[in-house]
Amino acid sequence: MLKYRCISKSAQETQALAGKIMSFLKPSDVVLLTGDLGAGKTTLVGGALSYLGYKDHVISPTFNILKCYFEVKPNVFHIDAYRLENQNIDIGLDEFIEGNGVTFVEWPKFIEPLIPSKHLEISIKRISDNERDIEIIDPTDSYKTVLENLEAK
């Protein structure tokens, strides 16, 4: 199991880190995002999309559950499973998770049966208003290149 840990001192640093990660991701990759409400999960997704040239403001799909970004390449699927706790998860999310895009999943514990074994985990913990403790875990050594390049920078 490979790990990388850093302290982000601002939303901009979190977004820059997301861009570095996104530069190594490809369609069918799945990134799990964990952290309390307001930790910066959506900020990280916004940074990944910004890296791909997306210009609009990114908001969490908490009420929609899924937001698709087909205007960027690779496509990005942003799932917020927060409202699916104790709900029927057979709503077609697996088609996106296994689809032709990079999938970011907030609150993955609520759709755990849909999560593929090959995934990248990013845990974000709030230290202060601006600082975040970010840990990136590759449980299956499938994203070795991502973590090695983060260590090198």
N, C-alpha and C positions, 0 to 999 in steps of 0.2 A: 504494500500500500504506500503510495507516494503522497507527500504532503508539502504544501507551501503556505507560509503564513506571513502576513504583513499588517502594518498599521496604516490605514488611510487617514490622512489629516483633513480631507475635504471631499465634498461630492465630486469635484472635478478629478481628484486623484482616483476615486472609486471608478469613475467613468473611464479614465485612462487605462486603468487595470483591466476593465471589461473589454476595451478595445484590443489590448494585447492578447487577451484570451480568445476573443472572437477571431483574431487573425489566424488562428490555428484550427478553428472549428469548421466542420463541413456538414452537408446535409446528412441527416439521421443521427447527429450527435445530440445528446440530452444533457442538460445542465440543471441540477437540482439546487434550489436556493432556499436556505433556511435562515431564520432570524426572527426576532420579535417584530410586531407591527412597527413600522417606521424605521427599521434598521438600515434600509438602503437596498433592498432586493430589486425594486423597480428602478432605482437609480442605476444599478448595475446593468439591467436590461437596456435602459436608455443609452448607456455608454456603448454597449455592443452594437446597438442600432445606429448610433452616431458614427461609429467606426465604418459602418457600411454605407454611410451617406444619407441616412434618414435625418430629416431636418425638423420634423414636428416634435412637440412635447409628448413624452411617453407617460401614460398613466396606467396604473395597475388595472387589469381586467377583473377586479374583484366581483363586480355584479354581472359581468358578461361571461366570466370564467375563462374565455379564450379570446385572444386578439391575434389576428394573422397579419403579417407584414409581407405582402407579396411584391411590394415595390422595391425591395432590396434583394440582393443575391449574395449568399443563399437566402431563401425565404426564412423568416423567423416566426416561430409560433410561441406566444407568451401565454402560459396557463397560470391562473391563480386558483388553486384548489381549496382555498380557505372555506368557502361556503359549501363544500362537498362533504364536510365531516358528517359521518353517519348517514350519508345519502347514497342513492343508487349511482354508481360511477359509470354505468354502462350507457354513456351518452355520446360515444364516438370519439372521445379524446385519444384513444389508442391509434386512430387513423392519422392523427397529427404527430403523436409521439414517434410513431414508426414511419412517418412521412418524409417527404422530400424537402426538409428544412432543418434548421437548428431549433431545438425546443428548449425553452427555459420554463421551469416549473417551480412556482412559489407554493409553499405548503405541500410538498410531495407526500408527506405522511398520510394525507387524506385520500390519495389515489395510489397507494403503494403497490397494489397488484398490477398496475399498468406500467410501472417503472421497469425499464430493461436493466439487466445486470450491468451492462456497459454504460456507465454514465460518469459525469463529473459532479462532485458535490462542492458547493460554496456556502459556507456558514458565515454570516455577518452578525457581529455583536456590537452594539452601541456602547462606546466608551464615554463620549460627551456629545454635545450638540453637533460637533463637526467630525470627531474622530470615530473610526470604526476598526475593529479587530476582524480581519478577514482571513479565513482559513480555507484553503482549496485542497480537496482530497480526491485522489484517484484510486478508488477501492480495488480496481482490477488491473491497474497498470496499463490501461488502454489509452491514456492521455499523457503518456510519459513526455512527449515532445512539448506539450503545453507547459508542464511544470518545470522541465529543464530550461526552457526559454525564459520563464518568469524568474528563475533562480539566477540566470545569467545577466539579467537587466538590473 
